[in-house]
Amino acid sequence: MLTTGFHEWKLVVMKSRDPTSSPFSPQTEAITSLTLTVFRLNGELLQWGDALVEPLGLTSARWQMLGAIALAGVPLTAPQIGQAMGVTRQGAQKQLNLLLEQGFIESRPNPAHRRSPQYVMTPQGRELYLQAEGLWAEQTAELAARIPAAQVQSAVKTLESMLQQLQPLNHPLEIES
């Protein structure tokens, strides 16, 4: 059985000594282990991303918002950006407001919803995003050299499967446009 505890401010995952006393099935334990690993990975990725884009004056959170807009290729609302990046609308809105203040994005009226503007990158924001993308390409090439492609593809497939199972539970209604 997997249990969690805090040790020196870090989440530690420990295996119990008696697996026969576990109330969980092996599949449930596997999902728990995967979930805890994703939590730890998320923290590491945010820390890694912050260090990567800090020279550009960005944080992982703001880089994420720029990325959502860039990858969509069309104007998006804060709820749409939040959903695309796995954050709340409020979390997305906070970062979008900072990017607006810095002149990296602009808001446009949304014909479908008067109170939910759409966001697009400014030329300055596009340039900044391209610089971050260049830094990302360098760093991920180094990481990719250490992890076999088949292992990465298997992980992506597993995580996408888990995401597909959880999204309907967490988002039963469509996001407003």
C-alpha positions as CSV (number, residue, x, y, z in Angstrom):
1,M,0.0,0.0,0.0
2,L,1.2,3.5,-0.7
3,T,1.1,6.1,2.0
4,T,2.2,9.7,2.0
5,G,4.0,11.8,4.5
6,F,6.0,15.0,4.7
7,H,9.7,14.7,5.4
8,E,11.9,17.9,5.3
9,W,9.2,19.8,3.4
10,K,9.0,17.2,0.6
11,L,6.3,14.7,-0.1
12,V,7.6,11.3,0.5
13,V,5.9,8.1,-0.9
14,M,6.4,5.0,1.3
15,K,5.5,1.4,0.7
16,S,3.9,-0.4,3.7
17,R,5.5,-3.5,4.9
18,D,2.5,-5.8,4.6
19,P,1.0,-5.6,1.0
20,T,-1.6,-8.2,2.0
21,S,-3.2,-5.7,4.5
22,S,-3.8,-3.1,1.7
23,P,-7.5,-2.3,1.2
24,F,-6.5,-1.2,-2.4
25,S,-6.2,-3.3,-5.5
26,P,-2.9,-3.4,-7.4
27,Q,-4.5,-1.2,-10.1
28,T,-5.7,1.4,-7.5
29,E,-2.2,1.4,-6.0
30,A,-0.7,1.9,-9.5
31,I,-3.0,4.9,-10.1
32,T,-2.1,6.3,-6.7
33,S,1.6,6.0,-7.5
34,L,1.1,7.6,-10.9
35,T,-0.9,10.5,-9.4
36,L,1.7,11.2,-6.8
37,T,4.4,11.1,-9.4
38,V,2.5,13.6,-11.6
39,F,2.2,15.9,-8.6
40,R,5.9,15.8,-8.0
41,L,6.6,16.2,-11.7
42,N,4.3,19.2,-11.9
43,G,6.3,20.9,-9.2
44,E,9.6,20.1,-10.8
45,L,8.4,21.3,-14.2
46,L,7.1,24.6,-12.8
47,Q,10.4,25.2,-11.0
48,W,12.4,24.2,-14.2
49,G,10.2,26.5,-16.3
50,D,10.5,29.4,-13.9
51,A,14.3,29.2,-14.1
52,L,14.2,28.7,-17.9
53,V,12.1,31.8,-18.7
54,E,13.2,34.0,-15.8
55,P,15.9,35.7,-18.0
56,L,13.0,36.8,-20.3
57,G,11.1,38.3,-17.3
58,L,8.5,35.6,-17.4
59,T,7.2,32.9,-15.0
60,S,6.0,29.4,-15.9
61,A,2.5,30.6,-15.3
62,R,2.7,33.5,-17.7
63,W,4.6,31.4,-20.2
64,Q,1.8,28.9,-20.0
65,M,-0.8,31.6,-20.9
66,L,1.2,32.8,-23.8
67,G,1.6,29.2,-24.9
68,A,-2.1,28.5,-24.8
69,I,-2.8,31.6,-27.0
70,A,0.0,30.7,-29.4
71,L,-0.9,27.1,-29.8
72,A,-4.6,27.8,-30.3
73,G,-4.0,30.1,-33.2
74,V,-7.3,31.9,-32.5
75,P,-8.4,34.3,-29.8
76,L,-9.3,32.6,-26.5
77,T,-11.2,33.5,-23.4
78,A,-9.8,33.1,-19.9
79,P,-12.0,30.0,-19.3
80,Q,-10.8,28.5,-22.5
81,I,-7.1,29.3,-21.7
82,G,-7.6,27.8,-18.2
83,Q,-9.1,24.6,-19.5
84,A,-6.4,24.3,-22.2
85,M,-3.6,24.6,-19.5
86,G,-5.3,22.8,-16.7
87,V,-5.8,25.8,-14.4
88,T,-8.8,27.6,-13.1
89,R,-10.4,30.5,-14.9
90,Q,-9.4,32.7,-12.0
91,G,-5.8,31.5,-12.1
92,A,-5.7,32.1,-15.9
93,Q,-7.3,35.6,-15.5
94,K,-4.7,36.7,-12.9
95,Q,-1.8,35.9,-15.3
96,L,-3.6,37.3,-18.3
97,N,-4.1,40.6,-16.4
98,L,-0.3,40.7,-15.7
99,L,0.4,40.0,-19.4
100,L,-2.0,42.7,-20.4
101,E,-0.3,45.2,-18.1
102,Q,3.1,44.3,-19.6
103,G,1.8,44.7,-23.2
104,F,2.3,41.1,-24.2
105,I,-1.4,40.4,-24.9
106,E,-4.4,42.4,-25.7
107,S,-8.1,41.8,-25.1
108,R,-10.7,42.0,-27.7
109,P,-14.5,42.0,-27.5
110,N,-16.1,38.5,-27.6
111,P,-19.2,38.4,-29.9
112,A,-20.4,35.3,-28.1
113,H,-20.1,36.6,-24.5
114,R,-19.9,40.3,-23.7
115,R,-18.3,39.8,-20.2
116,S,-15.6,37.3,-21.3
117,P,-13.1,39.0,-23.7
118,Q,-10.9,37.1,-26.0
119,Y,-7.1,37.4,-25.8
120,V,-4.5,37.6,-28.5
121,M,-0.7,38.2,-28.4
122,T,0.8,41.5,-29.3
123,P,3.8,41.6,-31.6
124,Q,5.9,42.1,-28.4
125,G,4.2,39.1,-26.8
126,R,4.8,36.9,-29.9
127,E,8.5,37.8,-29.9
128,L,8.8,36.9,-26.2
129,Y,7.0,33.6,-26.7
130,L,9.3,32.7,-29.6
131,Q,12.3,33.5,-27.4
132,A,10.9,31.2,-24.7
133,E,10.2,28.5,-27.3
134,G,13.8,28.7,-28.4
135,L,15.0,28.2,-24.8
136,W,12.5,25.3,-24.4
137,A,13.8,23.6,-27.6
138,E,17.4,23.7,-26.3
139,Q,16.5,22.3,-22.9
140,T,14.1,19.6,-24.1
141,A,16.6,18.4,-26.6
142,E,18.9,17.6,-23.7
143,L,16.2,15.9,-21.8
144,A,15.0,14.0,-24.8
145,A,18.5,12.6,-25.2
146,R,18.2,11.0,-21.7
147,I,14.7,9.5,-22.0
148,P,13.9,7.0,-24.9
149,A,11.2,8.1,-27.3
150,A,9.2,4.9,-26.7
151,Q,9.1,5.6,-23.0
152,V,7.9,9.1,-23.5
153,Q,5.2,8.0,-25.9
154,S,4.0,5.4,-23.5
155,A,3.8,7.9,-20.7
156,V,1.9,10.4,-22.9
157,K,-0.6,7.6,-23.8
158,T,-1.1,6.7,-20.2
159,L,-1.5,10.3,-19.0
160,E,-3.9,11.1,-21.9
161,S,-6.0,8.1,-21.0
162,M,-6.2,9.2,-17.3
163,L,-7.1,12.8,-18.5
164,Q,-9.9,11.5,-20.7
165,Q,-11.4,9.6,-17.7
166,L,-11.1,12.6,-15.3
167,Q,-12.2,15.5,-17.5
168,P,-15.9,14.5,-17.8
169,L,-16.0,14.1,-14.0
170,N,-14.4,17.5,-13.4
171,H,-16.1,19.4,-16.3
172,P,-19.6,18.0,-16.8
173,L,-20.8,21.2,-18.5
174,E,-19.2,23.0,-21.4
175,I,-16.9,25.9,-20.8
176,E,-18.5,29.2,-21.7
177,S,-17.2,30.8,-24.8
